[in-house]
């Protein structure tokens, strides 16, 4: 297949994804029927793109690594290790700010206020398996849980990324580890390196945590399932300027 035709194939795939209709299976089949050896590659890349655009996954920093090249797991781990090892100033303050917008006084044991049927134990006293069972047994209600109000799809995705099984306790330390992955996805490293503006980083954070406002002054998910920002943009901006003065 020539370079021009390959470019057309990728352009078509991008349009399909942006429209929210990832027709990768049929597209790959049509390539296979034409004898193209690229069908497996296109299908694999389409899967990667679908995962990248799934709920709970952001796209900060994608301009650096390319549309079809998700950041490798080892690189993510290396970035998180670097953040922990260097004790980047402001990380603790940022997590506290997020928690104040999401969990309130309950902190690591917070359960979304709209959950009519709550877990029988405090979240920090539960395992992932027990949380998954609670979610499955109580459909039709909110299930955000913990200090950072992980929704089910995000909780499962982050737990899988950390290699955590059903026996993993939902401890404060484990919740913090998952939150660090979300901060990395929001662009904490480009922000700290001066490659992402504070406003851009704040808007990315608001795409993860509904309690934080974006630059419009409202939650990115305002009105969806009762979500609204729990602080003003002015306060969010002032707190970020205080936490990250440089």
Residue pairs with C-beta under 8 A, 6 or more apart in sequence:
1 9
1 36
1 38
6 38
9 31
9 38
9 42
10 68
12 27
13 24
13 27
13 42
13 45
13 46
13 49
14 67
16 22
16 23
16 24
16 27
17 46
17 49
17 50
17 53
22 46
22 49
22 50
24 42
24 43
24 46
24 47
24 50
25 43
27 42
27 46
28 39
28 40
28 42
28 43
28 46
29 39
31 38
31 39
31 42
32 39
45 68
48 68
48 70
49 67
49 68
51 57
51 70
52 59
52 62
52 70
53 59
54 153
54 157
55 151
55 153
55 154
56 151
56 153
56 154
56 157
56 208
57 157
57 185
58 182
58 185
58 186
58 187
58 204
58 207
58 208
60 185
60 186
60 187
60 190
60 196
60 201
60 204
61 71
61 187
61 189
61 190
61 196
64 190
64 195
65 71
73 161
76 161
76 181
76 184
79 184
79 189
80 180
80 181
80 184
83 91
83 180
83 183
83 184
83 188
83 189
84 180
88 192
89 244
90 243
90 244
91 183
91 188
93 239
93 242
93 243
94 183
94 240
94 243
94 244
95 147
95 148
95 176
95 179
95 183
97 236
97 239
97 240
97 243
98 148
98 179
98 205
98 209
98 211
98 212
99 107
99 147
99 148
100 231
101 209
101 211
101 212
101 229
101 230
101 231
102 110
102 144
102 147
102 148
102 149
102 209
102 210
102 211
102 230
103 110
103 146
103 147
103 148
103 149
104 110
107 147
108 123
108 124
108 146
108 147
108 171
108 172
108 175
109 122
109 123
109 124
109 146
110 123
110 145
110 146
110 147
110 149
111 118
111 119
111 123
111 144
111 145
112 142
112 143
112 144
112 145
112 149
114 141
114 142
114 225
114 226
115 138
115 141
115 142
115 143
116 138
116 141
117 137
117 138
117 141
119 126
119 130
119 131
119 134
119 145
121 130
123 131
123 145
123 146
123 170
124 169
124 170
124 171
124 172
125 170
126 134
126 169
126 170
127 166
127 167
127 168
127 169
127 170
128 155
128 159
128 164
128 165
128 166
128 167
128 168
128 170
129 165
129 166
129 167
131 145
131 155
131 170
132 156
132 166
134 143
135 143
135 152
142 225
143 151
143 152
144 150
144 151
145 155
145 170
146 170
146 175
147 172
147 175
147 176
147 179
148 175
148 178
148 179
148 182
148 209
149 209
149 210
149 211
150 158
150 175
150 178
154 182
155 178
158 178
158 181
158 182
159 168
159 178
161 181
162 174
162 177
162 178
162 181
164 174
168 174
182 208
185 208
186 201
186 204
186 205
186 207
186 208
187 196
187 200
187 201
187 204
188 201
190 196
190 201
191 197
191 198
191 200
191 201
191 244
196 204
198 237
198 240
198 241
198 244
199 215
199 237
201 240
202 212
202 214
202 215
202 236
202 237
202 240
203 214
203 215
203 220
205 212
206 212
206 213
206 214
206 219
206 220
206 229
207 214
207 220
210 219
210 220
210 221
210 224
210 227
210 228
210 229
211 219
211 227
211 229
211 230
211 231
212 219
212 229
212 230
212 231
212 236
213 219
213 229
213 231
213 232
213 233
213 236
214 220
214 233
215 233
216 233
217 229
217 232
217 233
218 228
218 229
219 227
219 228
219 229
221 227
222 228
222 229
